[in-house]
């Protein structure tokens, strides 16, 4: 708002107040340029300053009605915080108490429907309670209670509780025995838990998806599809996690990621291609490589990826067109990076002063805990240039061969020996093969000791794992059973000191001792405890049998693609049509049959959010686009969907009929379909009546048209592109 106008509004004659306010409002509109048309911050300022002016000048009721009408017209643009500010101003002005109640009610309505982190919502309710307190302590109490309700709905141990549920979910997973109801309940609690997580990075998405997949692979795909609909989580990250897990378990063929790589997601396209070549199943490797390389170019390969592609090309005889262009560009980039690295290294060398490790380790007995500790403290006293990893690295260089195990056991006796020291030891020693059995035993001793000493820090899987327990188990250094037992013993010795967080962490080792049915029972017990906190609108509501996905995993994957084809977002439909195209090129008949079956059902539940519209005609059209485009490369694969194409060619939809006819034409042309098996598809969308010129149109008044055009501004005029006439208007003219 312009400052002179604002000053004029503060203390004008009362008869001029309305006029000055309207002038200020008009000035504010002109300042709201088109560039910032989606920025509503100026609206908040206008509302707040306008009310301040009215309250200072003691404006009349008609002026207050004017501002209320203005705010109501912009209800969706006013922030809850702004309503609270307006409430605070009115509540502290005599005779405007009723107005403050109105603003408080508006703030409450917006906050109740506002989807933000629970902590922020609770703070907003506390601010609202303080704002309305001078007018109504009772009303203030209601809002304060609402803040308490939100804050206590989950509790501070939210993340630890969720981790405990995930441990039970992983233990409940049983191959060949899917648990769709348990998987659905887990997904519903996931949405509730996430609502009360401060930041996205604190939510363990990877373990959540892994647990859903373990419980029921088909349900995992159905849940992710519905999450994609309501924009919960990032489908581009979560979907590949499920697919890779299913491929690793042998439940989906190796070419699945390549078939789906047209969907914009975090695919490992080069690794997918290498795995495909290694497994060399029935799918043509040359075709798969071209599909993978087609989409690999959208995120151009660099460095080692280019080298691996060249090796694949040479060793497997695969042709990657344009690879040399990437090689040339990468070489230029590497030259620049080397120059930058040298300059940075030169700068670093100037700043850092290396430690004299020979002096630090002088006369140190590497089997004596006290002397090693003295050397450790000496190096630490030299300042920030000292690092624990550097100390262990330099120490191992000086330990006599065969004495390494004594050094490790000596460190384990330090009072402050913890999991982070074990991690540094493992990073140093596991970087090369371990040959000494005594050193392996010493490392096992160190790991087991820290499990007993710090059980709350032990997480065997997921992003919270501080030690590589899976690798230790795979290499035979420390068994998973020993880690579980040591951790339980550690918790047992500290039960009197454990809080809620500690008891939730105890679930991790305990879950490893349960059978799948026992873990499922315990998991559902946990869900029952949280059931009263769930609202009917959370997730997809209470469990229904309709939420159960198909038993067939291929059918479920097709359901995921089918729902994407019917998305209201054009880019998503385009991506999933690319997945259909790739399936046709690969000749993946099972997925094509399943897609045709979904198209015949005319629905997509449980792969779509039941509260959102599924665009059936979009899905059919984009399915056919993918089929026809893939059929250009591999028309043989369309043989499995012939009956579907027949049905589509008879629908009352111009584009769908035309696309279906193109698919049948491709089959007939390639000899896969006898012309006697189909009707005359060449007549699809062709007129059956002869054209009759119509001469009854009134003559166009050119002068009148010119006058009309002159009356239009540049913003109001619309110019057709060069393709509109021959490709859009002319056919419309022939048809109508």
Secondary structure in CASP SS format (residue, H / E / C, confidence):
PFRMAT SS
TARGET T0000
AUTHOR 0000-0000-0000
METHOD secondary structure of the structure
MODEL  1
X C 1.00
X C 1.00
X H 1.00
X H 1.00
X H 1.00
X H 1.00
X H 1.00
X H 1.00
X H 1.00
X H 1.00
X C 1.00
X C 1.00
X C 1.00
X H 1.00
X H 1.00
X H 1.00
X H 1.00
X H 1.00
X H 1.00
X H 1.00
X H 1.00
X H 1.00
X H 1.00
X H 1.00
X H 1.00
X H 1.00
X H 1.00
X H 1.00
X H 1.00
X H 1.00
X H 1.00
X C 1.00
X C 1.00
X H 1.00
X H 1.00
X H 1.00
X C 1.00
X C 1.00
X C 1.00
X C 1.00
X H 1.00
X H 1.00
X H 1.00
X H 1.00
X H 1.00
X H 1.00
X H 1.00
X H 1.00
X H 1.00
X H 1.00
X H 1.00
X H 1.00
X H 1.00
X H 1.00
X H 1.00
X H 1.00
X H 1.00
X C 1.00
X C 1.00
X C 1.00
X H 1.00
X H 1.00
X H 1.00
X H 1.00
X H 1.00
X H 1.00
X H 1.00
X H 1.00
X H 1.00
X H 1.00
X H 1.00
X H 1.00
X H 1.00
X C 1.00
X C 1.00
X C 1.00
X C 1.00
X C 1.00
X C 1.00
X H 1.00
X H 1.00
X H 1.00
X H 1.00
X H 1.00
X H 1.00
X H 1.00
X H 1.00
X H 1.00
X H 1.00
X H 1.00
X H 1.00
X C 1.00
X C 1.00
X C 1.00
X C 1.00
X C 1.00
X H 1.00
X H 1.00
X H 1.00
X H 1.00
X H 1.00
X H 1.00
X H 1.00
X H 1.00
X H 1.00
X H 1.00
X H 1.00
X H 1.00
X H 1.00
X H 1.00
X H 1.00
X H 1.00
X H 1.00
X C 1.00
X C 1.00
X C 1.00
X C 1.00
X H 1.00
X H 1.00
X H 1.00
X H 1.00
X H 1.00
X H 1.00
X H 1.00
X H 1.00
X H 1.00
X H 1.00
X H 1.00
X H 1.00
X H 1.00
X H 1.00
X H 1.00
X C 1.00
X C 1.00
X C 1.00
X C 1.00
X H 1.00
X H 1.00
X H 1.00
X H 1.00
X H 1.00
X H 1.00
X H 1.00
X H 1.00
X H 1.00
X H 1.00
X H 1.00
X H 1.00
X H 1.00
X H 1.00
X H 1.00
X H 1.00
X C 1.00
X C 1.00
X C 1.00
X C 1.00
X C 1.00
X H 1.00
X H 1.00
X H 1.00
X H 1.00
X H 1.00
X H 1.00
X H 1.00
X H 1.00
X H 1.00
X H 1.00
X H 1.00
X H 1.00
X H 1.00
X H 1.00
X H 1.00
X C 1.00
X C 1.00
X C 1.00
X C 1.00
X C 1.00
X C 1.00
X C 1.00
X H 1.00
X H 1.00
X H 1.00
X H 1.00
X H 1.00
X H 1.00
X H 1.00
X H 1.00
X H 1.00
X H 1.00
X H 1.00
X H 1.00
X H 1.00
X H 1.00
X H 1.00
X H 1.00
X C 1.00
X C 1.00
X C 1.00
X C 1.00
X H 1.00
X H 1.00
X H 1.00
X C 1.00
X C 1.00
X H 1.00
X H 1.00
X H 1.00
X H 1.00
X H 1.00
X H 1.00
X H 1.00
X H 1.00
X H 1.00
X H 1.00
X H 1.00
X C 1.00
X H 1.00
X H 1.00
X H 1.00
X H 1.00
X H 1.00
X H 1.00
X H 1.00
X H 1.00
X H 1.00
X H 1.00
X H 1.00
X H 1.00
X H 1.00
X C 1.00
X C 1.00
X C 1.00
X C 1.00
X C 1.00
X H 1.00
X H 1.00
X H 1.00
X H 1.00
X H 1.00
X H 1.00
X H 1.00
X H 1.00
X H 1.00
X H 1.00
X H 1.00
X H 1.00
X H 1.00
X H 1.00
X C 1.00
X C 1.00
X C 1.00
X C 1.00
X C 1.00
X C 1.00
X C 1.00
X H 1.00
X H 1.00
X H 1.00
X H 1.00
X H 1.00
X C 1.00
X C 1.00
X C 1.00
X C 1.00
X C 1.00
X C 1.00
X C 1.00
X C 1.00
X H 1.00
X H 1.00
X H 1.00
X H 1.00
X H 1.00
X H 1.00
X H 1.00
X H 1.00
X H 1.00
X H 1.00
X H 1.00
X C 1.00
X C 1.00
X C 1.00
X C 1.00
X C 1.00
X H 1.00
X H 1.00
X H 1.00
X H 1.00
X H 1.00
X H 1.00
X H 1.00
X H 1.00
X H 1.00
X H 1.00
X H 1.00
X H 1.00
X H 1.00
X H 1.00
X H 1.00
X C 1.00
X C 1.00
X C 1.00
X C 1.00
X H 1.00
X H 1.00
X H 1.00
X H 1.00
X H 1.00
X H 1.00
X H 1.00
X H 1.00
X H 1.00
X H 1.00
X H 1.00
X H 1.00
X H 1.00
X C 1.00
X C 1.00
X C 1.00
X C 1.00
X C 1.00
X C 1.00
X H 1.00
X H 1.00
X H 1.00
X H 1.00
X H 1.00
X H 1.00
X H 1.00
X H 1.00
X H 1.00
X H 1.00
X H 1.00
X H 1.00
X H 1.00
X H 1.00
X H 1.00
X H 1.00
X H 1.00
X H 1.00
X H 1.00
X H 1.00
X H 1.00
X H 1.00
X H 1.00
X H 1.00
X H 1.00
X H 1.00
X H 1.00
X H 1.00
X H 1.00
X C 1.00
X C 1.00
X C 1.00
X C 1.00
X C 1.00
X H 1.00
X H 1.00
X H 1.00
X H 1.00
X C 1.00
X C 1.00
X C 1.00
X C 1.00
X C 1.00
X C 1.00
X C 1.00
X C 1.00
X H 1.00
X H 1.00
X H 1.00
X H 1.00
X H 1.00
X H 1.00
X H 1.00
X H 1.00
X H 1.00
X H 1.00
X H 1.00
X H 1.00
X C 1.00
X C 1.00
X C 1.00
X C 1.00
X C 1.00
X C 1.00
X C 1.00
X H 1.00
X H 1.00
X H 1.00
X H 1.00
X H 1.00
X H 1.00
X H 1.00
X H 1.00
X H 1.00
X H 1.00
X H 1.00
X C 1.00
X C 1.00
X C 1.00
X C 1.00
X C 1.00
X H 1.00
X H 1.00
X H 1.00
X H 1.00
X H 1.00
X H 1.00
X H 1.00
X H 1.00
X C 1.00
X C 1.00
X C 1.00
X C 1.00
X C 1.00
X C 1.00
X C 1.00
X H 1.00
X H 1.00
X H 1.00
X H 1.00
X H 1.00
X H 1.00
X H 1.00
X H 1.00
X H 1.00
X H 1.00
X H 1.00
X C 1.00
X C 1.00
X C 1.00
X C 1.00
X C 1.00
X C 1.00
X C 1.00
X H 1.00
X H 1.00
X H 1.00
X H 1.00
X H 1.00
X H 1.00
X H 1.00
X H 1.00
X H 1.00
X H 1.00
X H 1.00
X H 1.00
X H 1.00
X H 1.00
X H 1.00
X H 1.00
X H 1.00
X C 1.00
X H 1.00
X H 1.00
X H 1.00
X C 1.00
X C 1.00
X C 1.00
X C 1.00
X C 1.00
X C 1.00
X C 1.00
X C 1.00
X C 1.00
X C 1.00
X C 1.00
X H 1.00
X H 1.00
X H 1.00
X H 1.00
X H 1.00
X H 1.00
X C 1.00
X C 1.00
X C 1.00
X C 1.00
X C 1.00
X H 1.00
X H 1.00
X H 1.00
X H 1.00
X H 1.00
X H 1.00
X H 1.00
X H 1.00
X H 1.00
X H 1.00
X H 1.00
X H 1.00
X H 1.00
X H 1.00
X C 1.00
X H 1.00
X H 1.00
X H 1.00
X C 1.00
X C 1.00
X H 1.00
X H 1.00
X H 1.00
X H 1.00
X H 1.00
X H 1.00
X H 1.00
X H 1.00
X H 1.00
X H 1.00
X H 1.00
X H 1.00
X C 1.00
X C 1.00
X C 1.00
X C 1.00
X H 1.00
X H 1.00
X H 1.00
X H 1.00
X H 1.00
X H 1.00
X H 1.00
X H 1.00
X H 1.00
X H 1.00
X H 1.00
X H 1.00
X H 1.00
X H 1.00
X H 1.00
X H 1.00
X C 1.00
X C 1.00
X C 1.00
X C 1.00
X C 1.00
X C 1.00
X C 1.00
X C 1.00
X C 1.00
X C 1.00
X C 1.00
X C 1.00
X C 1.00
X H 1.00
X H 1.00
X H 1.00
X C 1.00
X C 1.00
X C 1.00
X C 1.00
X C 1.00
X H 1.00
X H 1.00
X H 1.00
X H 1.00
X H 1.00
X H 1.00
X H 1.00
X H 1.00
X H 1.00
X H 1.00
X H 1.00
X H 1.00
X H 1.00
X C 1.00
X C 1.00
X C 1.00
X C 1.00
X H 1.00
X H 1.00
X H 1.00
X H 1.00
X H 1.00
X H 1.00
X H 1.00
X H 1.00
X H 1.00
X H 1.00
X H 1.00
X H 1.00
X H 1.00
X H 1.00
X H 1.00
X H 1.00
X H 1.00
X C 1.00
X C 1.00
X H 1.00
X H 1.00
X H 1.00
X H 1.00
X H 1.00
X H 1.00
X H 1.00
X H 1.00
X H 1.00
X H 1.00
X H 1.00
X H 1.00
X H 1.00
X C 1.00
X C 1.00
X C 1.00
X C 1.00
X C 1.00
X C 1.00
X C 1.00
X C 1.00
X C 1.00
X C 1.00
X C 1.00
X C 1.00
X C 1.00
X C 1.00
X H 1.00
X H 1.00
X H 1.00
X H 1.00
X H 1.00
X H 1.00
X H 1.00
X H 1.00
X H 1.00
X H 1.00
X H 1.00
X H 1.00
X H 1.00
X H 1.00
X H 1.00
X H 1.00
X H 1.00
X H 1.00
X C 1.00
X H 1.00
X H 1.00
X H 1.00
X H 1.00
X H 1.00
X H 1.00
X H 1.00
X H 1.00
X H 1.00
X H 1.00
X H 1.00
X H 1.00
X H 1.00
X H 1.00
X C 1.00
X C 1.00
X C 1.00
X C 1.00
X C 1.00
X H 1.00
X H 1.00
X H 1.00
X H 1.00
X H 1.00
X H 1.00
X H 1.00
X H 1.00
X H 1.00
X H 1.00
X H 1.00
X H 1.00
X H 1.00
X H 1.00
X H 1.00
X H 1.00
X C 1.00
X C 1.00
X C 1.00
X C 1.00
X C 1.00
X H 1.00
X H 1.00
X H 1.00
X C 1.00
X C 1.00
X C 1.00
X H 1.00
X H 1.00
X H 1.00
X C 1.00
X C 1.00
X C 1.00
X C 1.00
X C 1.00
X C 1.00
X C 1.00
X C 1.00
X C 1.00
X C 1.00
X C 1.00
X C 1.00
X C 1.00
X C 1.00
X C 1.00
X C 1.00
X C 1.00
X C 1.00
X H 1.00
X H 1.00
X H 1.00
X H 1.00
X H 1.00
X H 1.00
X H 1.00
X H 1.00
X H 1.00
X C 1.00
X C 1.00
X C 1.00
X C 1.00
X C 1.00
X C 1.00
X C 1.00
X C 1.00
X C 1.00
X C 1.00
X C 1.00
X H 1.00
X H 1.00
X H 1.00
X H 1.00
X H 1.00
X H 1.00
X H 1.00
X H 1.00
X H 1.00
X H 1.00
X H 1.00
X H 1.00
X H 1.00
X H 1.00
X C 1.00
END
